[in-house]
Every structure is written in C-alpha cells, then in structure tokens.
Amino acid sequence: MKEFVISEAKTETAVLVGLITPNQDEAKTKEYLDELEFLATTAGARTVRRFTQRVGGPSSVTYVGSGKLQEIKEYIKQQEDADEEIGMVIFDDELTAKQIRNIEQELKVKILDRTSLILDIFAMRAQTAEAKAQVELAQHRYMLPRLQRLWTHLERQGGGSGGGGGKGTVGLRGPGETQLEMDRRIILHRITLLKQRLAEIDQQKTTQRKNRGRLIRVALVGYTNVGKSTMMNLLSKSEVFAEDKLFATLDTTVRKVTIDNLPFLLADTVGFIRKLPSDLVESFKSTLDEVREADLLVHVVDISHPGFEEQIKVVEQTLAELGCQETPSMVVFNKVDAYHWTPQDEDDLTEPTKENISLDDLKRTWMARLNGDCLFISAKQKQNIDELRHVLYQKVRELHVQKYPYNDFLYDIEVAE
C-alpha cells in the first residue's frame, strides 16, 4: 500500500510542475507554485526547479504534454549525471491513478501531487489521537482509488475456459488482483474502524462542549499561516504552538479568555488552504465542530500576502461548506507591519494594482464597507491589540445578552470577578 514518507527523509530535492490554463493565468500559477514550494519546504523537501506549461487543460494521461514530460525527464537525468539526484516531482493538482502510473513509468522517481503532500504534512503535524485518526482516515480515502497502480508490475494470470484473459473471461485470478482485493478489504475495514473511533471521540467532545457553561464561543478561522495562533497567544496569554510554516496548528485549541471581567471561550482552528483535499475536510469535520458551533467567527487575514483576497474567498467558501454563512463574523487583517507597496510612477496611466496602493488607500476600497467588522493589526508587533480587545468585548457582550437572560449575564460577570 502507498506510504507517505517525505517526513522520513532529511532533505530531499523536489521539482514542481504546474499548468497555465484559460482559467489560471501565469501570475496565478506562479502564486500557486510559491505555495506548493512552501508546502514542500514544510514537509522537509528542497525545491530546485519549476516547470510550467501553457495548455487548455491537464492531460488525462500524463497531466502535462509528452514534450514537457520529456523535458522534465531530461532535467532529472542531467541532475543525476551531476550527482544531484532528484528525489521527487510534485504536481500542483490532484492526480489520478492513471496519471501517476504513467508519469512514474516515464520519470522513474517518486511522484506526489498537492493532495498527498498536504496529507504528509498533516501526518507530520498530528499530535493527538484524534488528529492522527483523522489524518489516517483521509490518507486511506486518498489511497483507495489509487491502489491499482501499485500492482501493475504483476501480470494477470490467465486461467479457466478461453485461456485468453480478455473481456468476459471467467477463471482464476492472478496474484496481483488477489493482493489488490486484499488491500481494498484491509483499507475499507480500517476506514470503518477509524470512523467508529472518531465518532466516539466526537461524542466525548460534544459532551465536553455542553459542560463548558454559559459562555460565548469565539473561533479564529482563516487561511493557513496567517497568524491565528500568535493572536490566540496574545488574547489568552497562553503558549499555543506558533511557527512560520503551513499547518502549524492541527488540533483545535480552546482557551478561556477574559476581557474586562467578561469571560468567553476562544478556539484556534486548523488553517484552510486552496485546493484543500475534500477527504481532509470530511475527515476533520469533528475538529471543525468548534467552527460550526461558534457564536462569533474572527476571520484572520494576512494582508501582507499578495493573494490575500483569493485567500479570503477560499476561507469563505470552506465556511459555506461547513454551513457557517449565517454565523456573525468580523475580519481582522493581520501582519500590517509586513505590508509593502511601491508608489506608482506619475506618468504611469495604467490601473494601479495592490502592489502600488498604500495601506491607507487600500482601507478606503471595499474594506471600508465592512465598517465596524474590520480591524487592522500586527499580532507579532502587538499593534492595535487594545482596539481588537475592545471590539471583541463589545461583540461578545452583545451576543451574550442576546443568547442568555440578562440576569445570567450579570451573574457571569460577578463570578468572573
């Protein structure tokens, strides 16, 4: 069965492959490959080369065209001759079993796609029994439709009447197919057990959430690596693990936070990412219950990232899939200290881009329509944190009054004091 083993290698060299299509221009492909390289780095690999191809869409046989595949093959051979072995080739989209099989036969190196790379990182990051079970479930779901390629080296044995082994032949099946069926049964059985285990954990967590008392629940959500954990540490004065790598946080962390004697629960959740594997979203649904059951969502955005607007859309789409469209929310633009822009030349009459707009001018664009539901901070430099605490206090207090009787609200304040 397929193993996810990047984490076992100290430093493997990687080549990245992406497509420029009618739906994804060159700038967008570069941005996606930048993120893919960050994913590879997080998994412990070092990227040495990128390959892109302008096509109408991915080839169903080899993802890229035969000419581009040959170009990649020649580069791998050149590096091998120079004693710089390429450890893997990583594709920016999810590959089918057929594509993986054909590419492996041609390139003779390990082939990964964005999904398997993300799954590997999740496997590295998982700490609790729940997270480990969720990742394993997602891995098995990914593996199941791709099992067949693992047994292509075994010829199917002909047998029975007809002797040809063609369509309609009835007879004995070869060892490859028998092993394939065995692996399928093993994986399906394992999936059933993991689902049962996660259901039990989910039941326990549901009971725990019910026992948390009459406190408003606030969940930090956002794209991966936008600074949610750093924000969590500031607000809760705790030490939640924070690192400048993708998916530093997998397990949802919940802390009791008190602002001006008003207590509430604050949850730091797993970051989202574009092209997030559907199997992973499905497997992590119990973890994301903290998001679904939140009274207030704080959407943290890395405003210094060139593609932050698309990241916002990715998070909003994921929240919609979780059924959280109607949950009250606010947007916190983080990392204002890292926001960079270049003033446009006075003679340049072209429409300015985000790279040519100051932060103050940017605030006057669509962000101005967010009114009181929008803040600009730097969690790392502790800029504007007092205003963040003030706004959170106002919103949590308002929600508490709405959700619980007013006397209970006063009682909770007295207990907190």
C-alpha positions in Angstrom: 0.0 0.0 0.0 1.1 3.6 -0.6 3.1 5.2 2.2 3.5 8.9 2.9 7.2 9.1 3.6 8.5 12.6 2.9 9.0 13.1 6.6 11.3 10.2 6.8 13.9 11.9 4.5 16.1 14.6 6.0 16.3 16.7 2.8 15.0 15.6 -0.5 15.2 17.6 -3.6 12.0 18.3 -5.4 10.8 19.5 -8.8 7.5 21.3 -9.1 5.1 21.2 -12.0 2.1 23.4 -12.7 -0.2 24.4 -15.6 -1.1 27.8 -17.1 -4.7 27.4 -18.4 -7.5 29.6 -19.6 -8.8 29.6 -16.0 -5.4 30.1 -14.4 -3.0 32.7 -15.8 0.7 32.8 -15.4 0.7 35.1 -12.4 -1.8 32.8 -10.6 0.2 29.7 -11.5 3.3 31.3 -10.0 1.5 32.1 -6.8 0.2 28.6 -6.6 3.7 27.2 -7.2 5.0 29.6 -4.5 2.6 28.0 -2.1 3.4 24.5 -3.3 7.1 25.2 -2.6 6.2 26.4 0.9 4.3 23.1 1.3 7.3 21.2 0.1 9.6 23.1 2.5 7.2 22.4 5.4 7.4 18.7 4.5 11.2 18.8 4.6 12.0 19.0 0.8 14.1 21.5 -1.1 12.8 22.8 -4.4 15.4 23.0 -7.1 13.3 23.7 -10.3 9.9 24.5 -11.5 8.2 23.5 -14.8 5.1 25.1 -16.2 3.2 24.5 -19.4 0.5 26.6 -21.1 -2.3 24.3 -22.1 -6.1 24.2 -22.5 -6.3 21.8 -19.5 -4.4 18.9 -17.9 -3.8 15.8 -20.0 -5.8 12.8 -18.7 -2.8 10.6 -19.4 0.2 12.4 -18.0 -1.1 15.8 -16.7 1.4 17.7 -18.9 2.0 17.1 -22.6 4.5 14.4 -23.8 7.0 17.1 -24.8 7.0 18.7 -21.4 7.3 15.3 -19.7 10.3 14.6 -21.8 11.8 17.9 -20.8 11.4 17.1 -17.1 12.8 13.6 -17.7 15.9 15.1 -19.4 16.4 17.5 -16.5 16.2 14.7 -13.9 18.8 12.7 -16.0 21.1 15.8 -16.1 20.9 16.3 -12.4 21.6 12.6 -11.8 24.7 12.8 -14.0 25.9 15.7 -11.9 25.4 13.7 -8.7 22.4 15.9 -7.8 19.6 13.3 -7.6 16.0 14.5 -7.8 14.0 12.8 -5.0 10.5 13.6 -6.2 8.4 15.5 -8.7 5.4 17.3 -7.2 2.3 18.3 -9.2 0.2 21.2 -8.2 -3.1 19.4 -8.8 -4.5 16.1 -7.6 -3.5 13.3 -10.0 -5.5 10.2 -10.9 -4.1 6.7 -10.6 -3.7 6.5 -14.3 -1.7 9.8 -14.4 0.5 8.8 -11.5 1.2 5.4 -13.1 2.1 6.8 -16.5 4.3 9.6 -15.0 6.2 7.2 -12.7 6.9 4.8 -15.6 8.4 7.7 -17.6 10.3 9.7 -14.9 11.3 6.8 -12.6 11.2 8.9 -9.5 8.7 9.4 -6.7 5.6 11.3 -7.8 3.4 13.3 -5.5 0.5 15.7 -6.0 -0.7 18.6 -3.9 -3.1 16.4 -2.0 -0.6 13.7 -1.0 1.9 16.5 0.0 -0.7 18.1 2.3 -1.7 14.7 3.7 2.0 14.1 4.5 2.3 17.4 6.3 -0.8 16.7 8.3 0.6 13.3 9.3 3.8 15.0 10.5 1.8 17.6 12.5 -0.8 15.4 14.1 -0.2 15.1 17.8 -3.4 13.9 19.5 -5.1 10.6 18.9 -8.0 12.4 17.2 -5.8 14.3 14.7 -3.8 11.1 13.9 -7.1 9.2 13.3 -8.4 12.0 11.1 -5.2 12.1 9.0 -5.1 8.3 8.7 -8.7 8.3 7.5 -8.0 10.9 4.9 -4.9 9.0 3.7 -6.9 5.8 3.3 -9.6 7.6 1.4 -7.0 9.1 -0.9 -5.3 5.7 -1.3 -8.4 3.6 -2.1 -8.9 4.7 -5.8 -5.2 4.6 -6.4 -4.4 1.1 -5.2 -4.4 -0.5 -8.7 -1.3 1.3 -9.8 0.7 -0.4 -7.1 0.2 -3.8 -8.6 0.9 -3.1 -12.3 4.2 -5.0 -12.1 2.3 -8.2 -11.6 0.9 -9.7 -14.7 -2.7 -11.0 -14.5 -2.6 -14.8 -14.8 -4.9 -16.3 -17.4 -6.9 -19.4 -16.4 -10.1 -21.2 -16.9 -12.0 -21.6 -20.2 -11.0 -19.3 -23.0 -7.4 -19.0 -21.6 -7.0 -15.5 -23.0 -7.7 -13.3 -20.0 -9.6 -10.9 -22.1 -13.0 -9.4 -21.6 -15.6 -11.9 -20.4 -13.0 -14.5 -19.4 -14.0 -16.4 -16.4 -11.3 -18.2 -14.4 -8.7 -18.0 -11.8 -7.4 -14.5 -11.0 -3.7 -13.7 -10.7 -1.8 -12.8 -7.6 -1.8 -9.1 -8.4 -5.5 -8.9 -8.5 -5.9 -11.0 -5.4 -3.5 -8.8 -3.5 -5.4 -5.7 -4.7 -8.6 -7.1 -3.4 -7.0 -8.0 -0.1 -5.6 -4.4 0.2 -9.0 -3.0 -0.6 -10.7 -5.1 2.1 -8.0 -4.1 4.6 -8.4 -0.4 3.8 -12.2 -0.5 3.8 -12.1 -2.3 7.2 -9.6 0.3 8.5 -11.8 3.2 7.3 -14.8 1.7 9.2 -12.7 1.4 12.4 -11.4 4.9 12.1 -14.9 6.3 11.5 -16.1 4.5 14.7 -13.2 5.8 16.7 -13.7 9.4 15.5 -17.5 9.1 16.2 -16.6 8.1 19.8 -14.2 11.0 20.2 -16.8 13.4 18.7 -19.3 12.2 21.2 -16.9 12.8 24.1 -16.1 16.3 22.7 -19.8 17.1 22.3 -20.3 16.3 26.0 -17.3 18.5 26.9 -18.7 21.4 24.9 -22.1 21.1 26.7 -20.3 21.2 30.0 -18.5 24.5 29.3 -21.3 26.6 30.8 -22.9 29.7 29.5 -20.0 31.2 27.7 -19.9 32.7 24.3 -17.7 30.8 21.8 -15.4 32.7 19.5 -13.4 30.8 16.8 -10.4 32.1 15.0 -10.6 31.0 11.3 -8.5 31.8 8.3 -6.1 30.6 5.7 -3.1 28.7 6.9 -0.1 30.7 8.3 -2.0 34.0 8.7 -1.1 34.3 12.4 -4.1 32.8 14.2 -2.0 31.0 16.9 0.0 34.2 17.6 -3.2 36.1 18.0 -4.5 33.3 20.3 -1.4 33.6 22.5 -1.9 37.4 22.8 -5.5 37.2 23.7 -5.4 34.2 26.0 -1.9 34.8 27.4 -1.1 31.1 26.8 1.6 29.4 24.8 -0.1 27.8 21.7 2.4 26.5 19.3 3.0 29.1 16.5 5.5 28.7 13.7 6.1 30.3 10.2 5.1 27.1 8.4 1.9 25.8 6.9 -0.5 23.9 9.2 1.5 24.5 12.4 -1.9 24.0 14.2 -3.9 20.9 13.5 -5.7 20.2 16.8 -8.2 22.8 17.8 -7.1 24.6 21.0 -9.8 26.2 23.2 -8.9 28.7 26.0 -11.0 30.7 28.4 -10.3 34.4 27.8 -11.4 37.3 30.0 -11.6 40.9 28.8 -12.7 43.5 31.3 -14.2 40.7 33.5 -16.1 39.3 30.6 -15.2 35.6 30.1 -15.6 33.8 26.8 -14.1 30.8 25.0 -11.6 31.3 22.2 -10.8 28.5 19.8 -7.8 28.3 17.5 -8.6 26.1 14.5 -6.8 24.4 11.6 -6.0 26.7 8.8 -7.6 26.4 5.4 -5.8 26.2 2.0 -6.8 26.4 -1.6 -7.4 23.0 -3.3 -7.8 21.5 0.2 -8.5 17.8 -0.3 -12.2 17.0 0.1 -11.2 13.8 2.0 -9.4 16.0 4.5 -12.3 18.3 5.0 -14.6 15.3 5.5 -12.1 13.7 8.0 -11.6 16.8 10.0 -15.3 17.6 10.4 -15.3 16.8 14.1 -12.4 19.1 14.7 -14.3 21.8 12.7 -17.3 21.5 15.0 -15.7 24.3 17.1 -16.2 26.5 14.0 -19.7 25.3 13.3 -20.8 25.8 16.9 -19.1 29.2 17.4 -21.2 32.2 18.2 -18.7 34.5 16.6 -16.1 33.9 13.8 -13.0 36.0 13.7 -11.6 35.7 10.2 -7.9 36.4 10.3 -6.3 37.6 7.1 -2.6 38.0 6.2 -2.8 41.4 4.5 0.9 41.2 3.5 0.2 38.2 1.2 -0.1 39.3 -2.4 -3.1 36.9 -2.9 -4.9 37.7 0.3 -8.2 38.5 -1.5 -8.3 35.0 -3.0 -7.4 33.5 0.4 -10.4 35.3 1.8 -12.6 33.7 -0.9 -11.1 30.2 -0.1 -12.0 30.6 3.6 -15.5 31.9 2.9 -16.1 29.0 0.5 -14.9 26.5 3.1 -17.1 28.1 5.8 -20.0 27.9 3.4 -19.4 24.2 3.0 -19.5 23.9 6.8 -22.8 25.7 6.9 -21.5 28.8 8.7 -22.7 31.5 6.3 -25.1 33.0 8.9 -22.7 33.0 11.9 -21.8 36.5 13.0 -18.3 37.4 11.9 -15.6 40.0 11.8 -12.4 40.3 9.7 -9.0 41.0 11.3 -6.3 42.0 8.8 -3.1 40.8 10.4 0.6 41.5 9.6 0.2 45.2 8.7 3.8 45.6 9.7 4.8 43.4 6.8 2.6 45.1 4.2 4.8 46.5 1.3 3.9 48.7 -1.6 5.7 50.6 -4.4 4.3 54.1 -5.4 3.2 54.2 -9.0 5.1 56.4 -11.4 3.2 59.7 -12.0 3.5 59.1 -15.8 2.0 55.6 -15.5 -1.6 55.8 -16.6 -2.4 52.1 -16.1 -4.8 51.0 -13.4 -2.9 50.6 -10.1 -2.6 47.1 -8.6 -2.5 46.1 -4.9 1.3 46.4 -5.1 1.0 50.1 -5.9 -1.6 51.0 -3.3 -0.7 52.2 0.2 -2.4 50.5 3.2 -4.4 53.7 3.9 -5.7 53.8 0.3 -6.4 50.1 0.5 -8.5 50.6 3.6 -10.7 53.0 1.6 -11.6 50.4 -1.0 -14.1 47.5 -0.4 -12.7 47.2 3.1 -14.4 50.5 4.1 -17.8 48.8 3.6 -17.1 46.4 6.4 -17.5 49.3 8.9 -17.1 48.1 12.5 -16.5 44.4 11.4 -13.0 45.1 10.2 -9.7 45.7 12.1 -6.0 46.1 11.1 -3.4 44.7 13.5 0.0 43.1 13.8 -0.1 40.3 16.3 3.7 39.8 16.1 4.4 43.5 16.8 1.4 43.9 19.1 0.0 46.8 17.1 -3.6 47.8 17.6 -4.3 44.9 20.0 -6.1 47.1 22.5 -8.7 48.0 19.9 -9.0 44.3 19.0 -9.7 43.5 22.7 -12.2 46.4 22.8 -14.1 45.3 19.7 -14.2 41.7 20.9 -15.5 42.7 24.2 -18.3 44.7 22.6 -19.3 41.9 20.2 -19.1 39.1 22.9 -21.1 41.2 25.3 -23.8 41.9 22.7 -24.0 38.1 21.8 -24.2 37.2 25.5 -27.1 39.5 26.1 -28.9 38.0 23.1 -28.2 34.4 23.9 -28.7 34.3 27.7 -31.1 36.1 30.1 -29.7 39.5 31.2 -29.5 38.4 34.8 -27.4 35.4 33.9 -25.1 37.8 32.1 -24.6 39.9 35.2 -24.2 36.7 37.3 -21.4 35.5 34.9 -19.6 38.9 35.3 -19.8 38.6 39.1 -18.5 35.1 39.0 -15.6 36.2 36.8 -14.7 38.9 39.3 
